Amino acid sequence: IVNNARSVTVIATADVGEALSPPDEQQAPPATLIHRTSTPYESVVEASGGARVSIVNVDILHSSKSVARNYAVLACEESRVSLTKSVVTSETGSGVGCEGGAISLDRVLVTNCSNHGALLQGGLEGDTWDDEQQSKPGSSISNSQFVSNGGDGVYFRDGAGCLLLKNVKTEKNAISGIHVGTGVVGGTAQVKVDNVASVGDRKGGVLIEGTKGGMGRDAAEELAHTFSKDVQVVIT
């Protein structure tokens, strides 16, 4: 757990005792953080209180006995977590969670989670977009995959700030690949899409909740058109 506005960077290298530059293509195999516990509400990595956490080339495996707030990695309370070159699995919950924080995933595989691959609900205050479609200070997922999870690949809901999806693939998730739920009322002003692919997600590539607390039918259809024609989009 990292809190109180601290900044922490973890990089796994051939010698984890040395502080080296981020790994290149010739890097050593990643380190693995494993936390299995019968205590509820414990993540492998949790950032709170405005903390900034960056993890490179470290795989994460999680199991914790709880119904709610069950994540391998959690950003909350105005904090940020950045994962690069990582494989994330939660045997009991969701792989990556955001509750009043922000996440950045790059070259991350989230797979075989009991619940969602990523569950984003509640982002940093004041999330807006700049002219280059980068979130300030919202969440971003790029060059990443969500495979064989027990819920959605990515579930984005309930005022979760801004989200950029770039070069993202979802495959064989038990619900949808990308689920834009209730409370996300900004449409394309809140969700930016650049090359999202879906293969074999049980209920389709993208689910957008346009009514009953969603962004409205017109905004949902506008957002749907930003996805590739190869991706099945369902609007409810």
C-alpha positions as CSV (number, residue, x, y, z in Angstrom):
1,I,0.0,0.0,0.0
2,V,1.4,3.4,-1.0
3,N,-0.3,6.5,0.3
4,N,0.1,10.1,1.5
5,A,1.1,11.5,-2.0
6,R,4.3,9.4,-2.2
7,S,5.8,8.5,-5.5
8,V,7.2,5.0,-6.0
9,T,8.7,3.3,-9.1
10,V,9.4,-0.4,-9.3
11,I,11.4,-1.8,-12.2
12,A,12.3,-5.5,-12.4
13,T,15.7,-6.1,-14.1
14,A,18.3,-8.9,-14.2
15,D,19.5,-7.8,-10.8
16,V,16.5,-6.4,-8.9
17,G,18.9,-4.9,-6.4
18,E,20.1,-2.3,-8.9
19,A,18.2,0.7,-10.2
20,L,18.5,0.5,-14.0
21,S,16.8,2.1,-16.9
22,P,13.4,0.6,-18.1
23,P,13.9,-2.8,-19.7
24,D,14.3,-3.2,-23.4
25,E,13.4,-6.2,-25.7
26,Q,16.5,-8.1,-24.3
27,Q,15.3,-7.8,-20.7
28,A,15.4,-10.6,-18.2
29,P,12.1,-12.4,-17.4
30,P,9.7,-10.3,-15.3
31,A,9.6,-10.6,-11.5
32,T,6.3,-11.7,-10.0
33,L,4.4,-10.2,-7.1
34,I,2.0,-12.8,-5.5
35,H,-0.5,-12.0,-2.7
36,R,-3.0,-14.7,-1.7
37,T,-4.8,-14.1,1.6
38,S,-8.1,-14.9,3.4
39,T,-8.2,-11.3,4.6
40,P,-10.8,-9.3,2.6
41,Y,-10.1,-6.0,0.7
42,E,-6.4,-6.6,0.2
43,S,-4.8,-5.9,-3.2
44,V,-1.3,-6.7,-4.3
45,V,-0.8,-3.1,-5.2
46,E,-2.9,-0.3,-3.7
47,A,-2.3,3.5,-4.2
48,S,-4.2,5.9,-2.1
49,G,-4.0,9.4,-0.6
50,G,-2.6,11.0,-3.8
51,A,0.2,8.5,-4.3
52,R,1.9,8.0,-7.7
53,V,3.0,4.4,-8.4
54,S,4.8,3.1,-11.5
55,I,5.6,-0.6,-12.1
56,V,7.6,-1.9,-15.0
57,N,8.2,-5.6,-16.0
58,V,6.5,-7.1,-12.9
59,D,3.7,-9.7,-13.2
60,I,1.0,-9.6,-10.5
61,L,-1.1,-12.5,-9.1
62,H,-3.8,-11.9,-6.6
63,S,-6.4,-13.7,-4.4
64,S,-8.3,-12.1,-1.5
65,K,-11.6,-13.2,0.1
66,S,-14.1,-10.4,-0.4
67,V,-17.2,-9.5,-2.3
68,A,-16.6,-5.8,-3.0
69,R,-13.3,-3.9,-3.6
70,N,-11.5,-7.0,-4.8
71,Y,-8.7,-6.1,-7.1
72,A,-5.1,-7.2,-7.9
73,V,-4.2,-3.5,-8.5
74,L,-6.2,-0.6,-7.1
75,A,-5.9,3.2,-7.6
76,C,-8.1,5.2,-5.2
77,E,-8.3,8.5,-3.3
78,E,-6.8,10.8,-6.0
79,S,-3.9,8.4,-6.8
80,R,-2.4,7.0,-10.0
81,V,-1.0,3.6,-10.9
82,S,1.0,3.0,-14.1
83,L,1.7,-0.5,-15.3
84,T,4.1,-1.3,-18.1
85,K,5.0,-4.8,-19.5
86,S,2.9,-6.7,-16.9
87,V,0.6,-9.8,-16.7
88,V,-2.2,-9.3,-14.2
89,T,-4.5,-12.0,-12.8
90,S,-6.9,-11.9,-9.9
91,E,-8.2,-15.4,-8.9
92,T,-11.1,-13.8,-6.8
93,G,-11.9,-10.4,-8.3
94,S,-10.9,-7.9,-11.0
95,G,-7.4,-7.4,-12.3
96,V,-7.2,-3.6,-12.2
97,G,-9.5,-1.3,-10.3
98,C,-10.0,2.5,-10.2
99,E,-12.1,4.1,-7.4
100,G,-11.5,7.8,-7.4
101,G,-8.1,7.4,-9.0
102,A,-6.5,6.9,-12.4
103,I,-4.7,4.1,-14.2
104,S,-2.3,3.9,-17.1
105,L,-1.7,0.5,-18.8
106,D,0.9,0.0,-21.5
107,R,1.8,-3.5,-22.9
108,V,-0.3,-5.2,-20.2
109,L,-2.1,-8.5,-20.4
110,V,-5.0,-8.9,-18.0
111,T,-6.1,-12.5,-18.0
112,N,-8.0,-15.2,-16.2
113,C,-9.5,-12.8,-13.6
114,S,-12.6,-14.1,-11.7
115,N,-14.4,-10.8,-12.4
116,H,-13.6,-8.0,-14.8
117,G,-10.2,-7.4,-16.4
118,A,-10.4,-3.7,-15.4
119,L,-13.2,-2.0,-13.5
120,L,-13.0,1.8,-13.5
121,Q,-15.6,3.6,-11.4
122,G,-14.9,7.1,-10.2
123,G,-11.9,9.0,-11.6
124,L,-9.8,12.0,-10.5
125,E,-11.7,15.3,-10.1
126,G,-11.6,17.6,-13.1
127,D,-10.9,15.1,-15.8
128,T,-10.8,16.8,-19.2
129,W,-9.2,16.2,-22.6
130,D,-6.6,18.3,-24.4
131,D,-6.4,18.8,-28.1
132,E,-4.1,15.8,-28.6
133,Q,-6.6,13.4,-27.1
134,Q,-4.5,12.7,-24.0
135,S,-6.4,12.6,-20.7
136,K,-5.7,15.2,-18.0
137,P,-5.5,13.4,-15.7
138,G,-7.8,10.5,-16.7
139,S,-7.0,6.9,-17.4
140,S,-5.4,5.3,-20.5
141,I,-5.1,1.8,-21.8
142,S,-2.7,1.2,-24.7
143,N,-1.1,-1.7,-26.5
144,S,-2.8,-4.1,-24.0
145,Q,-5.0,-7.2,-24.0
146,F,-7.9,-8.5,-21.9
147,V,-8.3,-12.2,-22.3
148,S,-10.5,-14.9,-20.7
149,N,-11.8,-12.9,-17.8
150,G,-15.0,-13.8,-15.9
151,G,-16.8,-10.5,-16.5
152,D,-16.1,-7.7,-19.0
153,G,-12.6,-7.1,-20.4
154,V,-12.9,-3.4,-19.4
155,Y,-15.9,-2.0,-17.5
156,F,-16.1,1.8,-17.3
157,R,-18.9,3.3,-15.3
158,D,-20.2,5.8,-12.7
159,G,-18.4,9.0,-13.3
160,A,-15.0,7.3,-13.9
161,G,-13.4,10.4,-15.5
162,C,-11.9,10.1,-19.0
163,L,-10.6,7.0,-20.7
164,L,-8.4,6.6,-23.7
165,L,-8.4,3.2,-25.4
166,K,-5.6,2.8,-28.0
167,N,-4.5,-0.5,-29.6
168,V,-6.5,-2.6,-27.2
169,K,-7.6,-6.2,-27.9
170,T,-10.3,-8.1,-26.0
171,E,-10.7,-11.9,-26.4
172,K,-13.0,-14.6,-24.9
173,N,-14.3,-12.5,-22.0
174,A,-17.4,-13.9,-20.3
175,I,-19.5,-10.7,-20.9
176,S,-18.3,-7.9,-23.2
177,G,-14.9,-6.8,-24.4
178,I,-15.6,-3.1,-23.5
179,H,-18.5,-2.1,-21.4
180,V,-19.5,1.6,-21.1
181,G,-22.0,1.7,-18.3
182,T,-24.3,4.0,-16.4
183,G,-23.0,7.2,-15.1
184,V,-20.7,7.8,-18.2
185,V,-22.7,10.7,-19.7
186,G,-20.0,12.4,-21.7
187,G,-20.0,10.2,-24.8
188,T,-17.0,10.9,-27.1
189,A,-16.0,13.7,-24.8
190,Q,-15.3,11.2,-22.1
191,V,-14.2,8.0,-24.0
192,K,-11.7,8.2,-26.8
193,V,-11.1,5.1,-29.1
194,D,-8.2,4.4,-31.4
195,N,-8.0,0.8,-32.7
196,V,-10.0,-1.6,-30.5
197,A,-10.3,-5.2,-31.6
198,S,-12.6,-8.0,-30.2
199,V,-12.4,-11.7,-30.7
200,G,-14.9,-14.2,-29.2
201,D,-16.2,-12.1,-26.3
202,R,-19.4,-13.8,-25.3
203,K,-21.8,-10.9,-25.5
204,G,-20.0,-8.9,-28.2
205,G,-17.1,-6.6,-28.4
206,V,-18.7,-3.4,-27.0
207,L,-21.7,-2.8,-24.8
208,I,-22.9,0.9,-24.3
209,E,-25.6,1.7,-21.9
210,G,-27.2,4.6,-23.6
211,T,-30.4,5.0,-21.6
212,K,-31.5,4.6,-17.9
213,G,-28.6,6.6,-16.4
214,G,-26.4,6.4,-19.5
215,M,-25.3,9.1,-22.0
216,G,-28.4,9.0,-24.1
217,R,-29.1,7.3,-27.4
218,D,-27.6,9.9,-29.7
219,A,-24.4,10.2,-27.7
220,A,-24.2,6.4,-27.5
221,E,-24.5,6.0,-31.3
222,E,-21.9,8.7,-31.9
223,L,-19.5,6.8,-29.6
224,A,-20.3,3.5,-31.3
225,H,-19.2,4.9,-34.6
226,T,-15.7,5.5,-33.3
227,F,-15.2,1.8,-33.0
228,S,-14.1,-0.3,-36.0
229,K,-16.8,-1.8,-38.2
230,D,-15.3,-5.2,-37.4
231,V,-16.3,-4.8,-33.7
232,Q,-19.8,-5.7,-32.7
233,V,-21.4,-2.8,-30.7
234,V,-24.6,-3.2,-28.7
235,I,-26.5,-0.2,-27.3
236,T,-29.1,-0.7,-24.6
